């Protein structure tokens, strides 16, 4: 795997999250660099989803902060992510059921559309040009992901694995420098997992990637680094081989005392 660059795309700094007195995260710090794939793993209830939601802006840290250094921004809200070059996918596919694959992908580019709703509605030149540009770019992204032949289909008429790719295609329309993936391998068969792993590896050429995943066979050969959480704390960080042999990680997954 190619080494990460020095350009930080994401940094959680001493993040803690409390829910009614319960500490879901405690002093969590980690980074993701451009060109780097970082996996976040841990047993059930370890705090992975909370950490992911903090990075996405769904949960505000009780302490600490979330930085996007190459954008010079911090603690973004979900509706600010796309304009800051941050794309996220959630579990499942989340496609609009009554829109075609192409229309779903075009929706991901609305954040950068210049014409706006009014100009498009009245067929003003700026709106028409904007829609044509979105359509062209959406088709190019579908082609890049090898699913352009599905452009005219509805989500109900495509395989689940293709739907996962469509959800990625949609977020790529905002030209992200950071991609956040929640359980990308869930629901995929072995062949689809291999295809999706290859896609993530290809995407690293233009962005940093953080993925939360429980499928260890999927994660281990894919990522550059692993962040391991347990009871809301980082108990290990390093390469897959370093983490695999870490006593604290082994104890956490086996449920035994060190």
C-alpha positions as CSV (number, residue, x, y, z in Angstrom):
1,X,0.0,0.0,0.0
2,X,1.2,3.5,-0.8
3,X,2.2,5.6,2.2
4,X,0.0,8.3,3.5
5,X,0.7,11.9,2.6
6,X,1.4,14.6,5.2
7,X,-1.9,16.4,4.5
8,X,-4.3,15.7,7.3
9,X,-7.9,15.3,6.2
10,X,-9.4,14.6,9.6
11,X,-8.3,14.9,13.2
12,X,-10.2,14.1,16.4
13,X,-8.5,15.8,19.3
14,X,-9.2,14.5,22.8
15,X,-12.9,14.0,22.0
16,X,-15.2,12.9,24.8
17,X,-19.0,12.4,24.6
18,X,-21.4,12.1,27.5
19,X,-25.0,11.0,27.4
20,X,-26.9,11.8,30.6
21,X,-23.8,11.1,32.7
22,X,-22.7,8.1,30.7
23,X,-19.3,8.6,28.9
24,X,-19.7,7.1,25.4
25,X,-16.3,8.3,24.3
26,X,-13.3,9.2,26.5
27,X,-10.4,11.3,25.3
28,X,-10.4,9.8,21.8
29,X,-7.8,11.1,19.4
30,X,-6.8,9.9,15.9
31,X,-6.1,11.3,12.4
32,X,-6.8,10.4,8.8
33,X,-4.4,11.7,6.1
34,X,-5.1,12.3,2.4
35,X,-4.3,9.1,0.5
36,X,-4.7,6.9,3.6
37,X,-7.3,4.3,4.4
38,X,-8.0,4.1,8.2
39,X,-10.3,1.5,9.7
40,X,-12.1,1.9,13.0
41,X,-12.9,-1.4,14.7
42,X,-14.0,-2.7,18.2
43,X,-16.4,-5.0,19.9
44,X,-20.1,-4.3,20.0
45,X,-20.8,-1.2,22.1
46,X,-17.1,0.0,21.9
47,X,-18.1,3.5,20.7
48,X,-17.4,3.1,17.0
49,X,-20.8,4.5,15.9
50,X,-20.5,7.4,18.3
51,X,-17.1,8.3,17.0
52,X,-18.3,8.1,13.4
53,X,-21.3,10.3,14.2
54,X,-19.0,12.8,15.9
55,X,-16.9,13.0,12.8
56,X,-20.1,13.4,10.7
57,X,-21.4,16.2,13.0
58,X,-24.4,14.3,14.1
59,X,-23.1,14.3,17.7
60,X,-21.4,17.3,19.3
61,X,-18.4,16.5,21.5
62,X,-18.8,17.2,25.2
63,X,-15.0,17.8,25.2
64,X,-12.4,18.1,22.4
65,X,-12.9,19.0,18.8
66,X,-13.1,17.6,15.3
67,X,-10.7,19.2,12.8
68,X,-10.6,19.2,9.0
69,X,-7.1,20.6,8.7
70,X,-6.8,20.8,4.9
71,X,-10.0,22.9,4.9
72,X,-9.2,24.9,8.0
73,X,-12.5,24.1,9.6
74,X,-13.7,22.4,12.8
75,X,-16.8,20.8,14.4
76,X,-18.8,20.9,11.2
77,X,-22.6,20.2,11.1
78,X,-23.9,17.5,8.8
79,X,-25.2,20.1,6.3
80,X,-21.8,21.7,6.1
81,X,-19.8,18.6,5.2
82,X,-20.3,18.5,1.5
83,X,-19.2,22.1,0.9
84,X,-16.1,21.3,3.1
85,X,-15.2,18.3,0.8
86,X,-16.4,15.7,3.3
87,X,-18.6,12.9,2.0
88,X,-20.2,10.2,4.1
89,X,-22.3,7.0,3.5
90,X,-24.3,5.3,6.1
91,X,-25.3,1.7,6.6
92,X,-27.5,0.5,3.7
93,X,-27.8,2.4,0.5
94,X,-30.3,5.2,1.3
95,X,-31.3,5.9,-2.3
96,X,-34.4,7.8,-3.4
97,X,-36.7,4.9,-4.5
98,X,-38.7,6.8,-7.1
99,X,-35.6,8.4,-8.8
100,X,-33.4,6.6,-11.3
101,X,-29.8,5.7,-10.5
102,X,-28.6,8.7,-12.6
103,X,-31.0,11.1,-10.8
104,X,-29.9,9.8,-7.4
105,X,-26.2,10.5,-8.4
106,X,-27.1,13.9,-9.8
107,X,-28.7,14.8,-6.4
108,X,-25.3,14.5,-4.8
109,X,-24.1,17.4,-6.9
110,X,-26.8,19.9,-6.0
111,X,-24.5,21.4,-3.4
112,X,-22.3,22.8,-6.1
113,X,-25.1,23.6,-8.6
114,X,-25.0,27.2,-9.8
115,X,-28.5,27.5,-11.3
116,X,-30.6,26.8,-8.3
117,X,-34.2,25.6,-8.1
118,X,-35.8,28.8,-9.5
119,X,-33.7,29.0,-12.7
120,X,-34.1,25.2,-13.3
121,X,-37.9,25.4,-12.7
122,X,-38.3,28.2,-15.3
123,X,-35.8,26.7,-17.7
124,X,-33.5,29.7,-17.4
125,X,-30.2,29.3,-19.2
126,X,-28.1,29.1,-16.1
127,X,-30.3,26.4,-14.7
128,X,-30.3,24.4,-17.9
129,X,-26.5,24.6,-18.1
130,X,-26.2,23.5,-14.5
131,X,-28.5,20.5,-15.0
132,X,-26.6,19.4,-18.1
133,X,-23.3,19.7,-16.2
134,X,-24.7,17.6,-13.3
135,X,-25.9,15.0,-15.7
136,X,-22.6,14.8,-17.5
137,X,-20.6,14.6,-14.3
138,X,-23.0,12.0,-12.8
139,X,-22.6,9.8,-15.9
140,X,-18.8,10.1,-15.7
141,X,-18.9,9.0,-12.0
142,X,-21.1,6.0,-12.9
143,X,-18.7,5.1,-15.7
144,X,-15.8,5.4,-13.2
145,X,-17.5,2.9,-10.9
146,X,-18.4,0.6,-13.8
147,X,-22.2,0.9,-13.4
148,X,-23.1,3.4,-16.1
149,X,-25.3,0.7,-17.7
150,X,-27.6,1.0,-14.6
151,X,-28.2,4.8,-15.1
152,X,-31.8,4.5,-16.2
153,X,-32.9,1.9,-13.6
154,X,-34.8,2.5,-10.4
155,X,-33.1,1.4,-7.1
156,X,-35.6,-1.5,-6.8
157,X,-34.4,-2.9,-10.1
158,X,-30.7,-3.1,-9.2
159,X,-28.7,-5.6,-7.0
160,X,-27.9,-4.5,-3.5
161,X,-24.2,-4.4,-4.2
162,X,-24.8,-2.1,-7.1
163,X,-26.9,0.1,-4.9
164,X,-23.9,0.4,-2.5
165,X,-21.8,1.7,-5.4
166,X,-24.6,4.1,-6.4
167,X,-24.6,5.6,-2.9
168,X,-20.8,6.1,-3.2
169,X,-21.2,7.6,-6.7
170,X,-23.7,10.1,-5.2
171,X,-21.3,11.4,-2.5
172,X,-18.4,11.6,-5.0
173,X,-20.3,14.3,-6.8
174,X,-19.2,16.8,-4.2
175,X,-15.5,16.1,-5.1
176,X,-14.6,15.1,-1.5
177,X,-11.1,15.1,0.0
178,X,-12.4,12.9,2.9
179,X,-14.7,9.9,2.6
180,X,-16.5,8.5,5.7
181,X,-17.9,5.0,5.3
182,X,-20.2,3.2,7.8
183,X,-20.2,-0.6,7.5
184,X,-19.4,-0.6,3.7
185,X,-19.2,-4.4,3.5
186,X,-22.6,-5.1,5.2
187,X,-25.0,-7.1,3.1
188,X,-22.4,-7.8,0.4
189,X,-21.5,-11.3,-0.8
190,X,-17.8,-12.3,-1.2
191,X,-17.5,-11.1,-4.8
192,X,-19.2,-7.8,-4.0
193,X,-16.9,-7.3,-1.0
194,X,-13.9,-7.7,-3.3
195,X,-15.2,-5.2,-5.8
196,X,-16.0,-2.7,-3.0
197,X,-12.5,-3.1,-1.5
198,X,-11.0,-2.5,-5.0
199,X,-13.2,0.6,-5.3
200,X,-12.1,2.0,-1.9
201,X,-8.4,1.4,-2.8
202,X,-8.9,3.3,-6.1
203,X,-10.6,6.2,-4.3
204,X,-7.6,6.8,-2.0
205,X,-5.7,8.4,-4.9
206,X,-7.7,11.5,-4.4
207,X,-8.9,11.4,-0.8
208,X,-8.5,10.1,2.7
209,X,-10.9,7.3,3.8
210,X,-12.2,6.4,7.3
211,X,-14.3,3.3,7.5
212,X,-16.1,1.7,10.4
213,X,-16.5,-2.0,9.9
214,X,-16.9,-5.2,11.8
215,X,-16.0,-7.6,9.0
216,X,-12.3,-8.2,9.9
217,X,-11.6,-10.2,6.7
218,X,-12.7,-7.2,4.7
219,X,-10.8,-4.6,6.8
220,X,-7.4,-6.2,7.4
221,X,-6.0,-6.4,3.9
222,X,-7.6,-3.0,2.9
223,X,-6.5,-0.4,5.5
224,X,-3.2,1.3,6.2
225,X,-3.9,1.8,9.9
226,X,-6.5,0.6,12.4
227,X,-8.0,2.4,15.4
228,X,-9.4,0.0,18.0
229,X,-12.0,1.2,20.5
230,X,-13.3,-0.5,23.6
231,X,-15.6,1.0,26.2
232,X,-15.3,4.4,24.4
233,X,-11.5,4.5,24.6
234,X,-8.7,4.0,22.0
235,X,-6.9,0.8,23.2
236,X,-4.7,0.4,20.1
237,X,-3.6,2.1,17.0
238,X,-1.3,0.9,14.2
239,X,-0.9,-1.3,11.2
240,X,-3.1,-4.3,10.9
241,X,-0.3,-6.6,11.8
242,X,0.5,-4.5,14.9
243,X,-3.1,-4.5,16.0
244,X,-3.6,-8.2,15.4
245,X,-0.9,-9.1,17.9
246,X,-1.9,-6.4,20.5
247,X,-2.7,-8.0,23.9
248,X,-5.4,-5.4,24.7
249,X,-7.1,-6.0,21.4
250,X,-7.1,-9.8,21.9
251,X,-8.5,-9.4,25.4
252,X,-11.2,-7.0,24.2
253,X,-12.4,-9.3,21.4
254,X,-12.2,-12.5,23.5
255,X,-13.9,-10.8,26.5
256,X,-11.1,-11.8,28.9
257,X,-9.1,-9.9,31.5
258,X,-5.5,-9.1,30.7
